[in-house]
Amino acid sequence: MSLLDHLEELRDRLIHSVIAIAVAFALFWIPLDGIVNRLAPLFGWEIQLAPGVRGVDLVLDFLAAPIYRLLPAGHRLAFLGVTDPLILYVKVAGLAALFLAAPYILYQFWRFAVPGLYTRERRYIAPVVLASTIFFVGGGAFAYFVAFPFAAQFLLQMGAAFEPVLTVERYFRFLLTILLGLGLMFELPVVLFLLAQLGVVTPRFLLRNFRWAVLIIFIAAAIITPTPDVVNMSLFALPTVGLYLLGTLASWMVVRKKARQD
């Protein structure tokens, strides 16, 4: 294919991906109470949605649940600007749509890239995509269930002498920073595996530079961590250090396999 043909192919794949995101975005604005309430008795679900509940409402409730467990009874998130709720709903629906459409987007990327790959290289695409998804979701789950509640409880205890007034805009920005930050940090083993596969790093190189890696990890954790204390920063950094060692083990397996093939 010529360069223009490749660009046209890339354009088509991008258009398909954008359409998938737009369709997923629209789905989050459809009321779900009628569908869910009818299907619940058929499958034995003990679910009863209020009239007019949309998918974006459920996502917002899920994201707000950690802070409501820590706030005193009756306290709710607040907003300062008239347009803040609308902007928040659009941002959350867009982010949720991106996650929902991610498998189709990865499929489009696969269709674009696979003609230029060797047969041995194609074998790694599915495992790498699957591992990346698992580690990203694992990082998000660790942030949602462990890191964020611990950090939020620490911060609320520091301000126990004052009345908490949390705005939805700052809360969700804070929460999504932690979720996405830890999700990306948990991709470290996959990145090290790919670098080892390309011959960029070796297990000996990774172990020799372990102390520098720990320093970089703690700097990244300090950026994501909402407080400067050592406890919260260690809560973010120590799992990533363990993932670095896991990536070192993966690179050792790659080098060993290449040695056997040679």
N, C-alpha and C positions, 0 to 999 in steps of 0.2 A: 504494500500500500504506500502511496505517496504521503508527504507530510500533510497536505490538505485533506486527504482521506482520513488520516489519523485524527486530525482536528475535528472533522465532521463526526467521526465516531465518538470522540470525547464529548462533543456538544450534545449528541443524542443521548448519551448515558447521563449527562448532567441534567438534561431536560426531564428524563424519566425519573431521576432521583428527586428533583424539585416537585414534580407532580405527585410522587408518592408522599413526600412530606406535607404537601398541601392537602391531600386527601386525609392523611392521618390527623392533621390539624383540625380539619372540619369535623372529624368523627368525635373529637373531644368536646364539641359544642352541642352534640345531639343529646336530648334528654334520655336517660337510661331507665327511669323508674318503670315505665310501661313494660319494657322488654325484660328487665331483671325480675320484676315482681311476678310476671307470668311464668318465667322459667324456673324460679326458685322452688315452687311446690313440685315440679316435675323431677328435679334432681335432688330434692330433699334439703335444699339450702335454707338456712334460717336467716334470710336476708329480706329486708323490707325497706326499700328506698323511699325517701320523701318525694312528693310530686315536684317535677322539674329538675331533679338532680342530674347534672351532666358529668361527663368524664373528667373535665378539668376541676370540678368541685371535689371529686373523690381524690384526685392527685393532690390538691391543696390540703385537704383534710389529712392525708397521709403524711405530707411534709410538715404540717403544723403539729402533729401528734406529739413529737418529742418535747417540745417546749410546753405544751399544755399539761404534760405529766409533771412538770416542775413548777409551774406557776400556781399560786393559790387559787382555790375554787372561785369561779366567777370572773377571773381575769381573762381578757381576750386581746389578740393583737389589734393594734390601732393603725390608722392611716392619717396623714396630715394633709395631703393634697386631694382635690376632688378627682383627679385623673389617676391617682395611684392604684386603686383596685383594678381598673381596666387594664392598665399597663402590666400589672402583676399577672392577671389572668392570661393575657396574650403571651407573656414571657414563659409562664409555666406550661401553657398549651403548646407553644412552639418547642420547648425542650422535650416535653413528653412525646410530641409527634416525631421529633428527631430520633428518639430511642425506639419508638414503635416502628418507624420506617427503616431502622438501621440494617436489618437483615436484607431487605430489598436493595438498599444502597450498596452494601457489600457485594451483593450478587452482581450489580451493574459494574462495580469496580473489577470484579472477577472476569466478567465478559470482556471488558476492555483490555485487561492485562494478560489474560491467558494465552492469546496468540503469540505473544513475544517471549514466552517462557519455555524452557526445556522441559522434557517429561519429568526429569528428576526434581525440577524446581516446582512443578505443579503439585507434587505430592505433599509439599509443605504448606500449601495455601490453606486447606481446610483445617488441619491441626492448629496452625498459627492463629487463624481467625477464631476458632473455638476456644483456644487457650486465652487469647486476648479478651474475649467476651467474659469468660469465667473469672479472670483476675480483675477485670474492671468492675464487674458486678460484686465480686468479693470485697474489693476496696470500698465500694459504695455502701455495702451492707455493714462493713466494719465501722465506717464513718457514722452511719445512721444509728446503729444499735449500741455502739461502744464509745467512739471518740467524741461525737457531738454531745450526747447526754452528759458525759463526764465533764467536758469543757463548759457546757452551759450551766451545769449545777455549780461548778466552781465560780463562775462569773456571777451567778445570782447570789451565791453566799457572800461574795465580796460586797455586793450592794444590798445586803439584807436590811441596812438601816434606812433605805430609801424605798419609795413606791415605784415598782417597775412599770414603765410605759414603753412597750416594745412595738415598733412600727413594722408593718408587714414588709415594706420594701427593704429595710435594713436586715430584718430577720432572715428573709429568704435569700438575700444576697450573701449573707454570712453562712447560711446552711449550704447553699449550692457551691460556694467556694470550697467548703470542707469536703462535700461529697465528690465533686469533680477532681479536686486536688488529690485526695487519697485514691480515687479510682485510677488516676493517671500514674501515681506513684506505685501502685500495685502492678503496673504493666512492666516493671523493671525486669523480672525474669524473662519475659518474652523478648524484650529488647536485647538483653544480653545473649539470649539464644540465637537471635537473628544475626547479631554482630559476630558471634562465634562461627555461625554457618558461613558468613561472608569472609571469614578469616581476618577480621579487624581486631578481635581480642582473643586471648587464650586464657585458660584457667590460671596459669602462672602469672600472667599480667594482672588479672583481676585480684588475685591474692596478694601480689606484691604491692598493689595500690589500694589495698583495703582501707587503710587509715584515711586516705584522701577521699575515698568513696563515702566513708562514714561522715566526714566533715561536710561533704556536699549534701548528703541526705539530711543532716541536722540543719543546714542552712535552708534547704527546701521546706523542712518541717517548721522552721521558725517563721517562714513566710506564710504558710498555711495556718499555723496555730494562732488562735485568737489572742493568746496571752504570752508574755515573755517568760513565764515560769518554766522550770526544768521538768516538772512532772507532766504537764500537758505536752510539751515538746517531745519528751521521751515517748509518750503514748503514741505520737504520730511517727516518730523516727525509728523506734526499735523494731516494729513489724517490717518496715522497709529494709532495715539492715538484714533481717532474716531472709527477706526476699532476694536481696543481693547475693547472699550465700546460696540460695536456691538457684539463682541464675548462674552462679559460678559452677554449681554442680551440673546444670544443664549444658554449659559450655564444655565441661570436662567430658560429658557423654558424646558431644559432637566431635571433639578432637579424637576421642578413642575410636569412634566409628570411622572417621576418615583414615586413621592409622591402619585399621583392619582392612579397609578397602584398598589402601595403597599396598 
